[in-house]
Amino acid sequence: MYDLVSSSELLTMKIKSFTLLLFLLFVSCGSESETTTVETVEAPQELQQVSNSTTTTEVDLNKLGDEFIEYYLANEIGGYINLTQAETEKTYNLHMKYPTIFFWNDFTCYKNDVGMTQTALLDEFFPVYYQNKYYFNQDYTVKDSDGKEYVFQLDDGYRCKLTYDNSENPEYVSLYGRPFYQNDKWWIFEEKEFEPIPVATPGYYANWATRVELNDFEKVYKEWVSDSIPPNIVFENCPELPIDEKEYNLRWGIVSGNADIDYLRIAFWKNGEYYTRVYFEKENHSDIFPFPLAKTETYFEQPVVKPEEEGEIVIEVFFTIRDDYGNSADESCVVTFEK
């Protein structure tokens, strides 16, 4: 049995009979906003875009980009990628649980989660098959004659290095987007050689990409999607009645699936409002939290402390876990302290 964090401002974690002091990052309940600067591009008229004109005599970088995009869409796009319903479902399932690592020919490919991305123009229109404004950038979207949406630019979802290259600074190549399924094969976009064209090319449009087959990727799909078993969160003593004490030890557990647990978040809400939280990532906190292994059951104690306030206090404790395959589970328990 392990003791986890309490709901006080500094949460104390007791693990295997020793106590560790955790420093929490408190966040406010206010909303956060994010501003993104994007390039405005325009497609040919036949793709239902409208071209703008300018009268300035100076070099207009937006106009330069628009002229390039107009040429690119009319001359460098080979057609539309249209997935069947079954192909769409399989592609979507992978996008929801895409692998962090896989092998591709002589390369080992890693999910690009370093925060820095580069983009590439595609030589086929890729379908917008579900709503995701971060994956499908609306500024690089067109519609066909039936009103279906497609994108022609994607971020690099993976960066790959030669598997045998163990040097300190190996060279990486980018794969754009995430794998998709069509005609019984898995595909992704890889960078292709830049081709000279008769219009000026802005530097931010210098990366082009074409589809490439991912050999044996069905094994990866089976491991990460078809055969993966999600974890569960269970409670042994979530109280049904109010507590006439200042502290309550909530016993809860993690029942792992077929992958190790790599993330835990515990959040406290007081009387329906956010109170505090703490989280643990295996990469950074494996020395202070015993992340359960695959196919195990591990139980913990979570102290829930009544705040020094008058009246009835309702504390809801939310637990969120995630495993190495991207499966997650969420559960909560309500502890009511009497007046």
QUIURTA-V555363 format. One line per field, one symbol per residue. phi: phi as a letter, one per 20 degrees, with the letter a starting at -180 (. if undefined). burial: 1 if it has 16 or more other ideal C-beta (glycine too) atoms within 10 Angstrom, else 0. A space follows every 50 residues. Layout:
phi->???
burial->???
This chain:
phi->.dedeeeffdedddclmcdceddeeeceeffdccdceceeccefffemdd eedcdfeefefffgfffffgfffecdeeqdedefffffffffgfffbffe bbdcleddddgecendccdbeedbfdfeebebfeedfffcdccefenfeb dcbcffeccccgfeedffcfeddeddmcgcdblmcdcbddfdffdfcecf dfgfdeedbcfbfdfmfgfffffecfefdfecdcdebffedgddbebcee ebbddfedbffcbccccdddlncgdabbbcdgfdcfecceffeflcdcdc ddfddfffcenfcddddddccbdfenfcbcbbcdddeff
burial->01111111001011000000010000000000000000101111001010 00000000000000111111111000100010100011011001100110 01110011110100000011111111111000000110011100000011 11111111111000000000010111111111000111111100000000 10001011101001001001100110010110101000000010000101 01111111111111111111000011110101000000101100000101 011111100000101111111111111010001011100
